[in-house]
């Protein structure tokens, strides 16, 4: 019997197994993240050290714990976040294993390339934010505080919240070209329609940038919007390629 002929209850049972396997992978990754919290914190503090190194009279980066439970809260938060990132390839594999039999042949051919390119784009967004955006953003806020005559003292909770939201936000935002190409490849969205409504797309990108960034100040908004718009233009170029490939495939099947 084919998978798509399974009774409904068997599909529910398969879904239950997928959820349990995904939860187990996330739990195992979270345990590793909690036990490796010192190494993870060193990684998260690197942009702050780079930002302070560019200031006059640099001092070692210091983060404060104002609440009694802050260290435990941050440890669990970072551990679970690291666990999700570590387990993400396994989670995607389990989900793909469940969905693959229900997809058509054309859609199946997109699964592996989409997962591979999606993972690469996500890592590219995280690295772009980590090495280029975060040091500059943190230095800007420190210099702004200095200009106002304020001493910069950030809590561990607020700093890790800011860094993690920025990293995840940039990672997700870098998926935009892939989404546009997939929609064009499946014939759901055409480049001509998107290009015609470019002004509306720009407004939508500003809204997305405002939602993704942890703060609503114009500086952080610009940091997110500028690369997001570049990714939008890259997605338009990718849509052209996808439409040409689809046209060539159709002509090949139909023949002269």
N, C-alpha and C positions, 0 to 999 in steps of 0.2 A: 504494500500500500504506500502511495506517495505521501510525502510529508504534508502537502496541502489537503490531503483527504483525511487527516487525523480528526478524530472527534474533538469538539470544543474543550471538553474537560482535559484531554491529553495536552492540548496547547497550554491550558492554564497550569498544568503540572510542570510542563517544560519551562514556562515563564517563572514559576516558583523556584525551580532549580537554578535558573540564570540569576535571579535576584539573590539567592543564597550564596552562590559562587562569587558574585560581585561584592556582596557584603563581606564575605570572608577575605577576599583580596584586599579590600579597603582596610579591614581590621588589621590584617597582617602588616600592611604598609604603615598604618598609624602607629603600631607598636614599634616598628623600626624607627619611625620619625621621632617618637617620644624618647627612645633610648639614645638616639643620636642628636638630641636637642642642642648640645654644645656646638657641634659642627654646623648644624643648621643656623644657629644664631650668629656664628662667625661669618657665614655666607651672607646673612641678611644685613649684618653691620658693615660689610665692605663698602657699599655705596656711601654710607655716612662718613666712613674714614676718608674716602676719596674726596667727598665734598669739603670736609674740614681741612684736608691737605692743601686745597686751593685757596684757603683764606689766609690773611696775614695773621701771624702769631698762632699757628694751628695748635690745637690741644687734642689730647686723646678723646675719642668719642665716648660720651657718657649717656646712659639711659637710666631713667629713674623708675622705681617701683613705689607708687604712692599708696596703693591699697595692699592690705595683707595678702589677699588672694591673687594679686596680679601675676606673680611668677607661675603659679599653678595654672591660671587661666590661659596665659600666653603659651605655656608649654603644651597644654592640650590643644589649643588652637593651631599652633604651628605643627604639632605632631599629626593632627588629623589632616591638615592641608598637605603636608609632605606625604602622608599616606595615600591621599587621593592621587597626587601626582605620580607616586611610585607605582600605584596599582592601575593607573589609567590604561596602559597597553593591554593588561589582562581583562579589564572591564570591557574595553572596546572589542576585544577578541570574543568574549562570552556573548556580548550583545549581537555582534556580527554573525556568530555561529547560530544564534537563535533566529535572526531575521533573514539570513541568506536563502534558505529554501523557499521563502515566500516571495522573493524578488524575481522579476523577469530576467531574461538572459541579458538584455541591454543594461539593466540596472546592476546585475551581478558583476559585470565587467568594470563598473565604476567603484565598487566597494573597496578593493585593495588599493588602487591608486588614490582614492579619496582619503582613506585612513592614513596612508603613507605621507601624502602631501600635507594633510591636515596636521599630523604630528610635527612635521618639519616646520610648517608655518607657525604653529603654536610655540615651539621652541625658539624660533626666530624672533617672535614678538617678545617673549620673555627675556631673551638675551639683549635685544635692542633696548628694552626698558632698563634692564639691570646695569648694562655697561655704559649706556649713553644718556638715558633720560633721568634716571634716579639721581646720579651724582650732581647733575646740573640743577635739577629741581630742588634738592636738599640745600645746595649751595645758595640758590636764589632766596629761599626762605630764611636761611641764616643771615645772609647779607641784608635782607629786608628788615629783619629784627634788629640787626646792628644799626641800620639807618634810623630806625625808630628809637634807638637807645635802649633796646630790650636785650636781656640775656637769654640766650637760647638754651632751654632745658626741656627736653622731650621725654615723656614717659615711655617705658618699654611697650605698653599696650598700644598707645596711639601710634608709635613708630612702626611697629610690626603690622598693625591694621593698614596703615598707609602703604607700606611697601608691598604687602601681599595683594591688596586691591589693585595697585598699579601693575604688578606683574601679571596677575590673572587677567586684568582688563586689556592689557596690550596683547597677551597671548590669544585671547578670544577675538580681539579686533583684527588680528592678522589673518583670521580665517575668512575675511570678507571676499577676497578674490576667488577663493575656492568655492564658496557658496554661489557666487555669480556664475562661475564657469559650469558648475553642476546644473544649475537652473537652465543655462543656455544649452547644455549638452542634452538635457531631457526635453528641450523644446518648451519649457514652461515660461521662460523669459527671453526676450530678444534684445540684442544690443541697441537696435534703432529706437526701441521704446525707452530704454534706460537713458540713452544719450539725449533724446528729445526732452526728457524731464530731468535734465541734469541739475537745474536750480532747485527742484524739489528734493533731489537726492542730497544736495549740499545741506539743505536745512535738516534733513533726516540725520545726516552724519553729525551735525552739530548737536542734535538732541542725543544721539548715541554717545558722543564724546562726553556730554554733560552727565549722562547717567552712569557711565563707566568710571569716570574719575572720582576719587574719594572726596575731593573738595570742588567747590563751584567757582573758584577764582579764575580769571581770564588766562593766567599763565599756564595752569594745569590743563585748562580746556584747549589752549593752543597746542600744548605738547601732545595731546591725544588727537586733535583734529587734523593737524598737518600730515602726519604719517597715514592717518585713516583716509584722507582724501587721495594721497598718493596710491594707497592700496585700491581705492575705488577706480582710479584710472588704470591701474594694472589689471583689475578685474574686467574692465571694458575691453582691453587688449586680449585678455584670455577668452572673453565671450566671442570675439571675432574669430579666434582660432577654433573654438568649439563649434561655431556655426559652419565654418568652412569644412571642418572634419565631418560634420553631420551631413552636409551637402554631398561631399565626396563619397561617403558611405552609401547614401541613398542612390546616387547615380551608378555606383558599382553594382548594387543589388538589382536595379532596374535594367541595367545594360543600355546599349545604344538604341 
